[in-house]
């Protein structure tokens, strides 16, 4: 591949890929690409391009799975075993990642492709009809803020691991890239600058988005991601208040059982359960889940199940559940291996944000701040425990071990493991939370193409 191609992997130019047939909100002609000169002339053009942005983030290399399984494999300490044949994923699980790791490169490339689509939408936002302008801008900012937050967590040092103002984060590209030239050789913005942009995008998204928006981003979805951002920054008041806004909106409710949150095609014909705040939609015509690819497994007695069965659950994990914990039964044995049942559905939606997380965040933040905003921490924790068929706790430990344990077991395999370990300064086996090996390398192909990109320590 030539040098120009290397550059374009960071900043995708020339055409805007679009997805059609994602519901009946948009009445558009079936097409795969739109010429740049004709792409953004009308309000409908911008709306179509926004659907293209959703199509970009639903990739299995981004929000369709990689942003979840990469931090979980990287943060694993012998609770799972990666038994697949993909060397790129073995490297991540082993914490011995090469600079030319193909999955690390794919996640970077597809993320910036999606960001470029979002930037095209925002560049033409003034052409959008007044009735749709706020919503479309809100959705675009939500997608960009969400993706940048995931990128900075994976490809940069965690918040507080050194100087946020000088630690290199990821490049902030906020305008469309349509021509690749010398100006495309962007530098990495600092971790602090990336977080500032993420918070700005998500805050504006929350103010612009409607409370209800079908399967698309909503006001509560933006607030929920903001709660994650503030939690990573140890801004417990911000995390608490954002999570509380989601809960108090009363638009979502915990499912009766834990298991109802997963395998949506098998259980509901593709609909999301009441607890889902935001998900990546998958169906027989479009979309895919790399969580199903790597965590899923074919169960002969259950038609519609599939997966490579690469992630095998170990006794160290299954033994961590209390007796009677319903979550501890959500596994299956196939041959000599044990697998999670969360993602066995070939066409199941990818749950990105669930209401249970908001209760857990509010409980932890309230506990740390000795406040009771929305509810007492013990009440929130016992709500989650009751759903798991566990008896209520009567007190919470001073080191918040009970809260962190509930969070881990409730959200396991959904992408929270490594971020939670880093923000609470806990090690991964023999590796300190701040270890260089727990940060992905900047893909070597990007550094070869762009002399202004610097590599992460340890690579």
N, C-alpha and C positions, 0 to 999 in steps of 0.2 A: 504493500500500500504506500502511496506517496505521501509527502508531507502535508499537502492540502487536505487529504482525507483524514489524517490524524487530527488536524485542527478542527475539522468539521464535526468530529465526534464529540467535542466539548460544546460547540455552539452550532447547532443544526440550523442550516440556512436554506434559502431558495423556495421551498414549498412548505405548505402547511397540511399535514395529514389530518384527515377527519374521520370520525366514526359516524355512521348513519344507523338508523333503526334502533336508537336507544330510548324507546318510549315514544309516545305520540305528541310530546310537547313541541317538537320541531318538525315542521312539514317541509322537507328538503328533497331535492333530487338525489338519487343514489350516485355517489361519487367517492373516489378514494383520495384524490388530491385536487387542489385548487391552485391555479396559476397565481403567483404573487401579485400581479398587477390587478387581478380581479377578486382577490380573496377577501378584502376588507372594505368594500365599498358601501355596504348597506348594513342595517341592523341585523338582518337575517344572516349575513355573511359572518358577522362577529359571533352570533349565537352558534353557528355551525362550528366555528373555530374553537369555541369553548368546549363543545362536545369532543372535538379532537384532543383537547387538553385532558379531559377525563379519560379518553382512550389511552393517552400516554401514561398517566399515572396508574392505570389499572394493570399495567404490565406485571408479569410475575417477577421481573427484575426490580420492581419499585414497590408500590403499595399493594400489589397483588401477591406479595409473599416475601420477597427478599428483605425488605425493611423489617420483617418480623423474624425470619429464621436466621439471618446473619448475626444479629446481636444475641440471639439465644444460643446458637452454636458457639460463638466466640466467648460467651459468658458461662458456658457449661463447665462444671467440675465433676465429671464422671457420673452425672445423672442420666445422660443419654450416651449413645454410641452412634457415630455416623458410620454406617456399614456399606455405603454405596461406593460406586466406582468412579465418581467424579472427583478428580484430584483437586480441583479448585475448592470444593466444599470440604474435603479432608483437610486441606491446609487451614481453612477457617476454624474448623473444630479443633485442630491440633495447635492452633495459635502459632503457626509457622507459615505465614502468608508470603508468597513471592510477589515481587513488584509487578509481574506480568500475569497475576491471577485473573483468569477470564471472567469470573463472576464479579469480582471487584470492579473490573473495567466495564462490564455490561451495566451494572447498577449506576455507575457514574454517567455513562453515555446516555442511557435511557432517561435518567433524571433530568439532565440538562436539555434533552430533546423536549421533554414535557414542559419544562420551565420556559423554553423558547416559545412554545405554543401559547402558554399563558401570557407571556410578554406581548405577543401579537394581539391578543384580545385586549389587553389593557392599553395598548398603543392606539386602539381605535374605539375606545369606550365612548367617546363623544358622538359617535355615529349611531349609538344604540338608542332605540325609542325610549322616551321618558318612563314608560310603564315598566320597562325591563332593565333599565340602566343600573340601578342600585343592586339588584339581584345578580346580574351578570358580573359586575365588578366585584361583588362580595365573593362569588364562587371562584373567580379567578385568583383573587388574593388568598382565599383559603387554600387553594391547591398549591400555590407558590410557597406560602408560609409553611405548610405541612411538609412539603418535599425538602425545603431548605433546612428545616429542623431535623429531619431524619439524616440528611447529608452531613450536617455539622456534628451530629452525635457519632457518626460512624468514621468520618475521615479526619477528625480533629480531636485534640485533647478535650476531655470533659470540662465543663464549666467548673472553675476553681482549681484545676490542675495546672498551677502556675499563673501567669499573668494573662487574663482574658483579653486585655487590650493589645498584647503583642503576640500571643500564640496564634499561628496561622490557622484560619478556619477553612472555608471553601470560597471560591470566587463568587461574588454577587454580580450576576448579570441581570439587569432589570429592564433592559430595552431589547427589542427584537434584533436578532442577528440574521441578516439576509445576504450579506457579503462577507466572506472570510478574507481578512487582510491583516495588516500589522496591528490594528486596533483590537483584533481578536485575541492577542496574546495578553490576556488578563492576569493579574496577580491574585493571590489568595487574600481575601479580606480577613481581618482578625476574627477570632471567636466572638468577641464582644460585638463587633459590627454585624455579624451574621445574626446573632440573637436579637439585636436591636431591630433589624429588618424583619425577622420572623414575627416579633411581637407587634410591630407596626402593621404588617399585613393581616395578622389574625385579629388584632383589635379593630381594624377597619372592617374586616370581613364580618365580625360579630355585629357591628353597628349597621351594616348594609343588608345582611341576609334576612330572609323571612324566617318565621318560626317553623313553618312547614314548607317543604320543597320537594316532596316525593323522595326519590332515591338520591337526590343531589344534596350538596352541602347546605346546612342550615345554621341558624344563629347558635343553637346548642352545640353543633359540631365544632364551630370555631371556638366557642368558650371551652369546650372539652380539651382541644389541643392546646389552648392557652394554659389550661391547668397543668398540662404536662411540662410545658416550657418553664413555667414558674417553679414547678417542683424540681426540675433539673437545676435551676438557679438557686435552690434553697430559699426561695421567696415563698414561704409557707402561707402568708396572708393572701398573696395573689393566687396561689394554687387553690387554697380553701375557698376563696370567694368565687373563682371561676367555676369550680366544681359545684358549688352551692347554687350558682345561677342555673346550671343544667338540671340539677335535681328539682329545684323549686319551680322550674318551668312546667313540670307535671305533664310533659309530653311523652315520657317513657316510663316503663315500669319493669321491675325485675320479673323475669319469667318464673313460673311456679317451680321449675326444676332447673338445675344447672345445665343439664344436657340439651334442653330446648334451644340453647343459643347457637347450636352448631348444626351442620349438615342440612342446610336450608332447602335444597332441592328435594332431597329425600323426604324431609319432614313437612315442608310447606309448599312444595312446587315452585320454589324460588323466592318466596316472600321472606322478608326479614321478621324476626320475632320482636316482641314489644320492647326488649331491652336494647336493641341495636340503635345507636345514635348515628353511626356512619359506617358504611361497608362498601367493598368493591363488589359490583354486581357481576355474576357469572351465569351464563346460560348455555344451552346447547349450540347456539349460533355464534356467541361471542364471549370473549374473556377467558380467563384461565387462572387457576390458583396454584402457585408453586408450593404452597403449604400442603395442598393435596398431593402434589408430585413427590415431595420428600417425606412428609409425615404420614401420608395416607397409605393404605394397603388394601388389596382386594380381599373381601370377605365372601367366600363362596356362597354363603346362605343369604347374603344381602345384595341383590342386584343394584347396580349403580355405584357401588364402591370401587375405588381404584387407588393407585399410587405405587410408587417404587418401593416403599417401605424402607427407605434409607436410614431414617432416624429411629433407632431402637431404644425403648425406655428401659432404664436399668433399675435394679432393686433399690439402689440408693435413693431414687426418687419415689418409687411407689410405696416405700416403707415410711415416707415422711408424713403421710396422711394419718390423722387420728382414726381410731376405730369408729366405724359408722359414717365417716365422711363420704358423702355421695360422689364427690369429685374423685375420690380414690378408686372408684369402681369404673371410671370412664376410660377403660383400657381394654384391649383385646390381645389374646395370645394367638399367634399364627405360627405353627411349628414351634421352634425353640425361642422365638422372639416376641417381645411385648411392644405394642404400638398404642399411641394415643388414638382415641376415637373422635377427636375434635374435627379432623379434616379428611375423613374417609370418603366423603361425598365428591364425586367427580365434578359435579356442577354446583357445588355449594358456594354461596357467597363468602367473601373473606371479611370477617368481622374486624373492623379497625378500632372502633370505640364502643364500649358497652357501659351501661349505666352502673354496673357493679364497680367499675374502676372509679367512678366519680364518688361513690360512697367511701371507698377505701382511701382515696386522696383526701376527702374532707375529714375523715377520721384521723388520718396521720397528721395532717396540718393542724387540726384543732388540738390534738394531743400535744404536739410540740409547742404550741402557743398557749396551752392551758386555756383554750376558749371553747365555746359550745355553739359556734355559728351554725345554724340549721339544725343541729342535733348534737348531743354529747357523743364523743368518740366511741364510747362503749356501746351506745345504741346502734351506731352505724356498723360497727364490727359484728355485733350480734345479729343484725339484719342479714348480713352475708352468711354468717354461720348457720342461721336458721334455715336458709334456702339450701344449704349443704347438708341439712339434717343433723347438725351438731348442736349440743346443748349450749346455752348462753354462758359467756364468761361473766364472772362477777367483778373482776378487776383487770386492768391492763398493766403489764410489766413496765417498770421504769425505763428499761432500755428499748422500749417499743418493739420487742421481739415478737410479741403476739400479733401486732398490726402488720409487721413486715412479712411474717409467715403467712398470714391470711392473704396478703396481696400476692405473694409469690404463687401460692397454690391456686388461687382463683384465676390468675392471669397467665399461668404457665403456658408456654409455647405460643404466646401472642405478641412476642417482641419486647417484653418489659424487663427481661432478666438482667442483661448487661447495664442498661441505663440505671436501673435501681441499685445494682451493686456499686456503680461508680458514684452516684450521688450520695450514697450512704457510706462511702469510703470502705467498702468491704472487698476482700481479695477474691480472686478467682483461682482456687487451688493455691499454688505457690506464687502466683503473680499478684503483685499489689494492684489496687484499683487504678493506679496511675501508670501502669506499665506500658511501654511503647508497643508491646505485642498485642495490646487490646485496642489499638487504633488501626484502621485499615490504611494501607499505603495509597498514596495518590497513584493511579495507574501509570505505569511507565510509558505507555504510548502517548499519554497526555503530556508528560514532561518532555518526551522526545520532540513533540510538536510545538510546545510552548516553553521557551526558555525562561519565562517569568514565573513559572510554577516551581515551587520548592517541594522537596520530598519530606515526609514525616520522619522523625528520629527513629532509628532502628532499622531503616530500610536503605 
